[in-house]
Amino acid sequence: MADSWNHRIIKFSSDGKFITKWGSEGSGKYQFYAPGGIMVDGAGNVYVADTWNHRIIKFSPDGKFITKWGSRGSGNYQFNYPRGIAADAAGNVYVVDTDNHRIMKFNSEGKFITKWGGKGLGNYQFDTPHSIAVENGVNVYVADTCNHRIVQFSLDGKFITMWGEEGSGSNQFSYPQGVAIDASGNVYVADTGNNRIMKFAPQKK
């Protein structure tokens, strides 16, 4: 887990037993500043969205530094408070570049592949997105937080569908900040402003 306030990563067993931890406040290879997202790839490598350092850091399963990339800005290798992070079956890394209102895609070593987004309400736009999930290596789901919706794309960023608007109804959200997909394709949303979790059936492809 990303322990944002303590600027560290903590690893537990599946039943909650402590295994290891690493990190402290700073900008070194083993330091973080309010990390906001974490993801483990198929090989067990750990990727951290080091939010206030505006970068991504990759570690081995036991916490050894492998590589990092990013700095503050709006270029292809830059971020502005990145938060969500996910990987597809091929190991490509998707980053929610929150304050640039976009999604960035890299290979497993941090080489830029593509990006999409910009601030707004259109099919390819976001307003302060926070979280991302990849469904069985097929689709990408984004919690578009300040637009109060979930947006679905293909792995290369083609728009598929979206749902949600501001409110408290069964298809409404209030600042959703988390999204996850289970093995059956069901979509789970942390509807933050409404203090609830919402589950949706698999979406159309």
N, C-alpha and C positions, 0 to 999 in steps of 0.2 A: 504494500500500500504506500501511496505518497502521503507522508505526514507533513502537510504544508507548513503548519505553524512551527514545527520543529526542524524544518529544512532537511528532511532525511527520508530514506526509504526503509521500510520494515518488512521483513519476510516471515510469514507464519506457515505452519503446516495446515492441511485442509481442516483440521479440527481446532485451529486457533492457537497452537503451541508456537512460541517464539523460536525462530531459527537463526536469523541474523539481521543486522541493520548496518547502514552506512550513510554518511553524509553529515554536513554541518552547514551553517550559513556562510556563503561566500560564492566565489566564481571559479574555483579550481576544478580539477577533474573529478574530485570526489565531494564537491560541494554544490549546494543548491540555494536558490532564493525563492521560497514559496512555490515548490513544484506543484502543479495543478493536475497532472495526468500521468498515468502509467499504463504500460501494455507489455505483455509477454508474448514473444513470437513462438512459432512451432518448435524451435530449437531450444527454447527456454531463455533466450536472451531478453534482457529487460531494457525497455525504452522509457525514458522519463521526459515529459514535457516540463522543462525547467522554466516555469512561467515568467518570473520576474528577471531572469537572466536572458530571456528571449532566445532559447536554444533547445535542441534535443540532444540528450546524452544516451549512449548505448553501453550497457554493461553485460558481462557474462552472467550465467545463472547464479554464480556465487558472489556477484558484486564487483568483479574486476572490470576496470575501465577498458572499453574497446575503441570508441570514437565519439565525436560530438560535432555538431554543426549548427550554425545560426548566429545571428546578432540582431540587434534591433533595427528595424527598417521595413521596407516594402518590396525588396528585391526577391529574386528566386531562392536565395539562401538566407532570407531574413524573416523575422517574425515580429509581431507586436502582441505580446502576452499570449503565447500559445497555451492551450488548455487540453483539449481532447486529443487522443492519439489511438490509432488502431492499425492492424496489419491484415493483409489478405493472405490467401493460401500460398502465394508466390513469395511472400516475405516483404512485399512493398509496404511502405509506411505512409499512413494518412494522418495529417496533422490539422487540427482546427486552429487556425491562426486568428484568434478571437477578435482582436481589435483592428485587424486588417479585413475582417468580415469575409474570410475566404477559406478554402480547403487547399492544402498543399500535398502533393504526392511525391515520394522519394523511393529509391530502391533501398535495400537493407543496409547499404553503406553510406547513405545520405546523399546520393546523387539525385538532383532534381529531375523529375519526370514531367509533371504537369501541375496546373493549378486552375481553380475556377472560383468565381464569387465576386463580391463587391457589395457595398452597402445598398440595401433597397428591399423591395417586396417582390421582385420578379422571380421567375423559376430558377434562375442562376444567381440569385442574390441572397444575402443574409443580413441579419442585424444582431451582432454580438453572439455568434454561435458558441456553444460551450462543449459539446460532446459529439462523438462519432462512433459508429459501430459498423462492422463488416459482416454480412450474412453469408456464411459458408463459402466465402470467396466469390460471391456473385454480385451482391448489391451493397451500397453504402447508404447509411442512414445518418442524418445530421439533426441534432437538437438545435434548431434555429431559435435561440432563447428569446430575444426581444421581439421577434415576429410571432411568438407563441405558436409554433408549428413544428412538425417533423417533415423533413424533405428527403426523398429517396432518389438516388442516382445509380447509374452503372459504375463499374470500377474505373472507367475512363472519364467519368464526370458528366455523362449524358443524363439530363433530367428524366425521371420516370413518373413520379407522382409526389403529392404532398397532402397533408391534412392538418387541420387545427386552426384555431383562432382564439383570441383572448376571451376567457370566460371560465366557468366551472362546470359546464355540461360534459356529456360523455365523449364528445369529440372536440373538446376545448381544453386549453392549457393556460397556465399563468406562469410565464418565465420558466419553461422546462429546461433543466440543466443536465440531464443524463438520459442516455438511450442505450439499450442493449438488446441483443437478439439471442434466442435460444436455438437448440439444434433443430427444432421444428419450424423455425422461421417466425415465431411469435415475437412481437415487438413490445418491449417494456420501456416505459417512459417515467422518469422522475419529474413529476409535475410540481416543481419547487414551490411556486407561489400558492398552490392549492394544498400543499402538505400531503401529497398522496402519490401512489404508484399506479400507473395505468397500463393495462395489458391489451394488445390488439392482435387480431388474427393475422396470419401471413399476408403481406401486401401483394398486389398484382405485379407481375414482372413486365 
